[in-house]
Amino acid sequence: MVFGAQLRGIAGGVAAFAGLLLPATLIMTVLAIIYARFGELELLRRSLAGTPARR
C-alpha cells in the first residue's frame, strides 16, 4: 500500500489495498457458496471432518 500511495497517491493506495483484500475475499465467498450448495453431501462432510486421531 505504501508503494501504491507513493507512486499514484491516494488512488494508488486504495488500489493496492483492494488488491490485497479482493482475491482472498472472492475465494472465501466462492467457497462459502459452494459449501452452502453442497454442504449436505456425505463426501464433503467427510473430507471437511478430517481423519480422527488414532490411539
N, C-alpha and C positions, 0 to 999 in steps of 0.2 A: 504494500500500500504506500509505503514511503516513496518508492521509486515512481509509482504511478502519479503521486501527488507532485513529486519533484519535476517530472517530465511534462505533465499536462495539467497541473493544477488540481483543483477540486474534482473536476470531471475525471481525471486520471485516477485519483484516489478512490472515487466511487466505483469506477470500472474495475480497478484492482480488487477492491473489497467484494464486489459482486462475483468476480472471477474466482475468488477463494470460496465463497459460500454456495454459489449456484450449483456447481456439479454435485457436491455432497447432498444438497437439498433435493435435487432431482433424483438422484439414486435412491435416497431413503423414501421419497414419495412413490416411486415406481415399485420398490419392494413392499411398501405398505399396501398399495393397490393389489399387487399380486397375492399377498397374504390374505387380504380381505376377500378376494375372489376364490382362492384355492385353499384357504386355511383348514377346511374340513377334510381334506384328503388325508388318508391314513399315511401315505408315503411321506407327505410333507410334515406331518406331525412327528413321525419317527425320526426324520432327518434333523428336525429342529430340536428334538428332545436330547439328542446326543446318545452316547453309549454309557450305560451305568458303570460305575467303578467295580472292579472285581476284588474279591477278598481272598 
